[in-house]
Amino acid sequence: MLAEVRCYIELLQATSFHDFSTEDRSKALLAFKKVSQMVIRNLQIPVSTNNNVGDGMIASNFGVNAQGITVIRDEDTKECETNAWVPLTKLLHRDRVCGVISCSDEKQLKPTVISLQNEVRYNEFAEQISLSHPSRLMRMKHPAIRLTEQFRYRPVCIRFVAKLENVWADVAKP
């Protein structure tokens, strides 16, 4: 399967996709789709937005071989509650979700809820859906662990970030 994809990658380097024959276009798209499915099926830790998890390719292939799935949601208080449910409702193997970890700073900005349907950008449901899922759970006194110490600026983390910055600086050099 990977040999077939390599063949089409080499062809793409030599020719524009628009110049492929109809048959080669179809075969290339099918080969890339099969490899994408294989990669997603074998992922152990995908990093994605909530809405991308709802995409058919990810939703139908992630978790096929998993014994359990834990959804870790970062910057969760900036999301509308409706977005919080995407991974739990769209994943084909959602029955394997055994936990959700919601991480965020409750003092961050609230979710942005606007409508692009008119010039005023008014959404009559904004008040109902502008509360994030973790904010609602905390108001309902759901068990929560509050971290009161900033771990981001510990010496070991600072050294790690500095190394990453050096690596990216080297990569970005022309």
C-alpha positions in Angstrom: 0.0 0.0 0.0 2.8 2.5 0.9 4.6 1.6 -2.3 1.6 2.7 -4.3 1.4 6.0 -2.4 5.1 6.6 -2.9 4.6 6.1 -6.7 1.9 8.8 -6.7 4.0 11.1 -4.5 6.8 10.8 -7.1 4.3 11.5 -9.9 3.1 14.6 -7.9 6.6 15.9 -7.7 7.0 15.7 -11.4 3.4 16.6 -12.6 0.6 18.7 -11.3 -2.4 16.7 -10.0 -4.6 18.4 -12.5 -2.5 16.9 -15.3 -3.0 13.3 -14.0 -5.2 11.1 -16.2 -8.7 10.5 -14.8 -7.7 7.0 -13.9 -4.5 8.1 -12.1 -6.4 10.7 -10.2 -8.9 8.2 -8.9 -6.2 5.7 -8.0 -4.1 8.3 -6.3 -7.0 9.6 -4.2 -8.0 6.0 -3.3 -4.4 5.2 -2.3 -4.1 8.4 -0.1 -7.5 7.6 1.5 -6.4 4.0 2.4 -3.2 5.3 3.9 -5.0 8.0 5.8 -7.4 5.4 7.2 -4.5 3.1 8.2 -2.7 5.9 10.0 -5.8 7.0 11.9 -6.6 3.4 12.9 -3.1 3.0 14.3 -3.0 6.4 16.1 -2.6 6.2 19.9 -2.6 9.9 20.7 -4.3 12.0 18.0 -4.2 15.8 18.5 -7.2 17.4 16.9 -9.9 20.1 17.3 -13.3 18.9 18.4 -14.8 19.6 15.0 -12.1 17.7 13.1 -12.9 14.7 15.2 -16.3 14.8 13.7 -14.9 14.4 10.2 -15.9 11.1 8.7 -12.4 9.9 8.1 -11.4 10.4 11.7 -14.7 9.5 13.3 -15.0 6.2 11.5 -11.4 5.1 11.8 -10.0 6.3 15.2 -10.4 3.8 18.0 -10.8 0.7 15.8 -8.0 -1.1 17.7 -8.4 0.7 21.0 -9.3 -0.9 24.3 -10.3 2.5 25.6 -10.3 6.1 24.6 -9.7 9.1 26.9 -10.6 12.5 25.5 -8.3 15.2 26.8 -9.8 18.7 26.1 -7.4 21.6 26.4 -8.5 25.2 26.6 -12.0 23.8 27.2 -13.6 26.9 28.7 -13.1 28.7 25.4 -15.4 26.2 23.6 -19.2 26.2 23.4 -20.7 23.2 25.1 -22.1 21.9 21.8 -18.5 21.5 20.6 -17.6 19.5 23.7 -20.0 16.8 22.6 -18.6 16.3 19.1 -16.0 13.6 20.0 -18.5 11.8 22.2 -21.3 11.7 19.6 -19.4 11.4 16.3 -16.8 8.8 17.0 -17.9 5.4 15.6 -16.2 3.8 18.6 -17.5 6.2 21.2 -18.6 3.3 23.3 -14.8 2.9 24.1 -14.6 6.4 25.6 -13.9 5.7 29.2 -13.1 9.3 30.3 -13.0 12.9 29.5 -10.3 15.2 31.0 -11.2 18.9 30.8 -8.3 21.3 31.2 -8.6 25.1 31.2 -8.4 28.3 33.1 -11.9 29.3 34.1 -10.9 32.9 34.0 -10.2 32.8 30.3 -12.5 34.4 27.7 -15.9 32.8 27.3 -16.8 31.0 24.1 -17.5 33.3 21.2 -21.0 32.8 19.9 -22.0 34.9 16.9 -24.1 34.3 13.8 -22.8 35.1 10.4 -26.3 35.0 8.9 -26.8 38.8 9.1 -24.9 42.1 9.2 -25.5 42.6 13.0 -24.1 39.1 13.7 -26.7 38.6 16.4 -27.4 35.1 17.7 -30.6 34.8 19.7 -29.3 31.6 21.4 -26.0 33.2 22.5 -26.9 33.4 26.2 -27.9 29.7 26.3 -24.8 28.4 24.4 -22.2 30.8 25.5 -21.5 28.9 28.7 -18.8 26.4 28.3 -19.2 22.7 29.4 -16.6 22.9 32.2 -18.1 26.2 33.5 -21.6 24.6 33.7 -20.2 21.5 35.4 -18.4 23.6 38.0 -21.5 25.7 38.7 -23.3 22.4 39.3 -20.6 21.5 41.8 -19.3 18.6 39.7 -16.0 17.3 41.2 -13.0 19.3 39.9 -9.4 19.5 40.7 -8.0 23.0 40.8 -4.3 23.5 40.2 -3.1 26.6 41.9 0.5 26.5 40.9 1.8 27.6 37.5 3.8 24.6 36.2 4.7 26.2 32.9 7.6 28.2 34.2 9.4 25.5 36.1 13.2 25.4 35.3 12.9 22.0 33.5 10.1 23.3 31.3 11.9 26.5 30.5 15.0 24.5 29.4 12.8 22.3 27.2 11.1 25.2 25.5 14.5 26.9 25.0 15.7 23.7 23.2 12.6 23.6 21.1 13.1 27.3 20.1 16.6 26.5 19.0 15.5 23.5 16.9 12.8 25.6 15.2 15.2 28.4 14.6 17.5 25.9 12.8 14.6 24.5 10.8 13.4 27.9 9.8 16.8 29.0 8.4 16.8 29.3 4.6 
